[in-house]
Amino acid sequence: MKIPLGIPALALAACAALADGPQDNVADKVRPVPPPGIQLSADDHQELSAGAEALGREIDALRGALEKKPALLELLPDVQIYHNAVRYALKYNEFFKPPEILVARKLLQQGRERAKLLRAGKAPWATATGLVARGYVSRIDGSVQPYGLVVPATYRPDTPFRHRLDVWYHGRGETLSEVNFLNERQKSPGPFTPANAFVLHPYGRYSNANHFAGEMDTFEALDQVRRHYPIDDNRLVVRGFSMGGAACWNFAVHYSGLWAAAAPGAGFSETPDFLRVFQKEKLAPTWYEKKLWHLYDCTDWAVNLTNCPTVAYSGEKDTQKQAADVMARALAAEGMTLVHIIGPGTGHSYHPAARAEINRRIDALAARGRDLLPKRVRFTTWTLRYNRMQWVTVDGLGQHWERARVDAEITGPSTVKAATQNVTALTLSMAPGLCPLDPTRRPKVVLDGREVEAAPVMSDRSWVAHFRKGAQGWEAASADDGTLRKRHGLQGPIDDAFMDRFLMVRPTGQPLNEKVSRWVKAEMAHAVEHWRRQFRGEARVKDDTEVTEADIADSNLVLWGDFRSNKLLAKILRKAPIAWDWHAQGVRFGPKLFQGDHYVPVLIYPNPLNPKRYVVLNSGFTFREYDYLNNARQVPKLPDWAVLDVDVPATPRRPAGIVTAGFFNERWEMAVTSQ
């Protein structure tokens, strides 16, 4: 349902960003993202370097001084964000305009002030209202990540009132360094500041459309906010514009059960059509790239918005109106009508009257709060990475990257019915106090027409029941049979390993051949450098001889090299789906031998030394420099495994020649899905 607005008014400015377009479709003329910075004068460089070094020393000293004061030590990242912002800008040449030098001086001063207060046992910013910059330590790589808050004037730390929180996703900004992000977050509250509500501004690890580590940034920042402020989890709203609108669509369809409402504006909602319309790009994806588009193509997940009230916005003259238009068609196919507010005569910005109408609708939805236990859940997924909707959890798929669906409904006082597609394991769970089923009667569960015995409702009005599809159909099951299979958080593709804690493992032994060894060294250096550039962290790196049992227990291991050069790779090889053929000087993937001294295996697999974590071989995240130029391209470029030919040089689109690639099946076996 398009809702045009007839009140003429001056449109509000949107987030500034470099314009991408057809000029960014030439793979051999890729401009760097972020761009190179300006040259600082010797005096400015010396002053800022000295200031950053001094603040760094004070942070190190504070860490020791606060060791026995955990409540204060937890606030140290609120100081570190200022130090890192200036340190990164200096180290990586990321001052883009002269005024940023003055901003850096201010940030160092703020860092010194917070450090002084923290040493004295004080942290007034932790209870302040208004615009507040804060930070947290990311589990993914141990980096300190910043976030901004708008704390409502009505907030009082000594009252039990729990506040609504809106997450606001920022637009594309190729010069959005930590310096510029912190400066903006301490100057502007953003376009939406609801009464009595917190607004969380995630950095999102720079400008990646909140994909991968940028996606996890929302949840890590939100968890940190919950630790320090009284947030009502039933009144969480996601919003954003431009690139932030794309992020909002993704969070709305992938985590629909978490939000009271979603309000995406402009942006993109899928990859292929957007790149053809907005980017004017001629696409030639491989078969596996097309499958992997399902990960972030929100049109494929539209039915999930049954469980998340959504209000979309577009300017009438904005090319990015395409995002809401294709979502409207996808929703219509599911029997739903999208509320799509149109700013008359407006380009890539908010029309004031539209903003008021959006607020009216979203405020009403937030006041009501999310439905804690909807009678009906309609859920679709393509991967176990996103496997839960309200009281329905999908634990197993017939085949990844094919559509799976569950339509579950409470149909009586003791009856639940569900129809499934491409689902092999399922959990139905209702939290204490929420289960509406009769606790005096055994629940009747009907799955795809087959009645299955289910666990009883508990006395606290909670209910958990597990089911698995066997040869005879659905049956009751235990929570986990312990077999090697794809499951949530262990389902691939390669990029999935970088959504949780990971460790790069550098080889120290003698390699099988120097040609491959040179490629390994160059590609590992590329992975470390570009993790910093695109995800704003510093990858943890250890030699293979220094990896501990604690590392194996807690981290996805990214192993570089071969079975001779990497000690850990040699340990896992007997239980991995690859082998090096010493006599043929080649790589064996399943039954197929790739003979020669120029092939490199790349894969993701449950770590044989700890099957609860991944092992990745010879790869960082898989999109590259060409893909940085448009956020819709920042999707996986390799599946679960591949064989690379290092005789073919690396380009801004691929690490080497891709000889073959494919997905493992649901039991992590070599499958016939490679083509």
Disulfide bonds with the S-S distance in Angstrom:
none
